[in-house]
Structure formats: structure tokens, C-alpha cells
Amino acid sequence: MTTLSIFRKVAVAEGISYLLLLFVAMPLKYWAGMPLAVKYTGWAHGLLFVMYIVILIMAWQEYKWKFSKTAMIGAASLLPFAPFIVDKKLKEEN
């Protein structure tokens, strides 16, 4: 497996965890009184976010990406549906 293929998998997992946190766990916490949903989903999302950034830095070094491209991919992790767009763009590049 290449660094890029690992990054793409982590990006999709991070995107899914972010959506679950925003649209499932948060409503369960505030509307159904289930704070553990956010605790565990948030913990998983945090771990995936750290993995996303670490593997992004590894890919940046390995593939000699421009800083601007790396920064845009990093910023994409902060937007709910953007990691899926990143995955699609990286797939098209290779």
C-alpha cells in the first residue's frame, strides 16, 4: 500500500466520523440526552483527524506536493463533506 492510498482511506474514514459526530452524535447528546454518543464518536474522530494530518505530512514529503496543495487538503478536514472531494481529486490524479 502506498502512502497516498492509506491517506485516501483515512480521509474517507475521517469524513465519515465527522458527519457521524455532527449529524448523529450531537443530536443524540442534545435532543436525546445521550452525551456518551459525542464522547466516543468525538474520540474516534479526533484520532482519525490526527492520523489524517500525520499521513498528510508524510504524503507531502513523499510526493513533493506544493505547500498550497497540502494546506488546502489539510483545510478540507475542517469542512464536513470536503474529505470526500479530496479523495475523489486524489483518485483522479493517479
C-alpha positions in Angstrom: 0.0 0.0 0.0 1.2 3.5 -0.8 1.1 6.5 1.4 -1.4 8.0 -0.9 -3.8 5.0 -0.8 -3.5 5.0 3.0 -4.2 8.7 3.1 -7.3 8.4 0.9 -8.7 5.7 3.2 -8.1 7.7 6.3 -9.6 10.8 4.6 -12.8 8.9 3.9 -12.9 7.5 7.4 -12.3 10.9 8.9 -15.0 12.4 6.8 -17.5 9.8 7.8 -16.6 10.2 11.5 -17.1 14.0 11.2 -20.5 13.5 9.7 -21.5 11.0 12.3 -20.3 13.4 15.0 -22.2 16.4 13.6 -25.4 14.7 12.4 -25.8 11.7 14.7 -23.9 12.1 18.0 -24.5 15.8 18.5 -28.3 15.5 18.1 -28.3 12.4 20.4 -26.5 14.4 23.0 -28.6 17.5 22.9 -32.0 16.1 21.9 -32.0 12.6 23.5 -29.8 13.3 26.5 -27.1 10.8 25.4 -23.7 12.5 26.0 -21.7 9.3 25.6 -22.5 9.4 21.8 -20.4 12.5 21.5 -17.7 11.2 23.9 -17.0 8.1 21.8 -17.7 9.4 18.4 -15.6 12.5 19.2 -12.8 10.4 20.4 -12.7 8.3 17.3 -13.0 11.4 15.1 -10.1 13.0 17.0 -7.9 10.0 16.4 -8.8 9.9 12.7 -8.1 13.7 12.4 -4.6 13.3 13.9 -4.0 10.3 11.6 -5.2 12.5 8.6 -2.8 15.3 9.5 0.2 12.9 10.1 -0.3 11.0 6.9 -0.9 14.2 5.0 2.5 15.4 6.1 4.0 12.1 5.1 2.4 12.3 1.7 3.5 16.0 1.3 7.1 14.8 1.9 6.9 11.7 -0.3 5.1 13.2 -3.3 6.8 16.6 -3.1 3.4 18.5 -3.1 3.4 22.3 -3.1 2.6 23.8 0.3 -0.5 25.4 -1.1 -1.9 22.0 -2.1 -1.0 20.5 1.2 -2.6 23.4 3.1 -5.8 23.1 1.0 -6.0 19.3 1.7 -5.4 20.0 5.4 -8.1 22.7 5.5 -10.5 20.2 3.8 -10.5 18.2 7.0 -12.3 21.0 8.7 -15.3 21.0 6.3 -18.0 18.3 6.6 -18.0 16.9 3.1 -14.6 18.1 1.8 -12.6 14.9 2.6 -14.7 13.1 0.1 -13.9 15.7 -2.6 -10.2 15.4 -1.6 -10.4 11.6 -2.1 -12.0 12.0 -5.5 -9.5 14.5 -6.7 -6.5 12.4 -5.5 -8.0 9.4 -7.2 -8.3 11.3 -10.5 -4.7 12.5 -10.2 -3.4 8.9 -10.1 
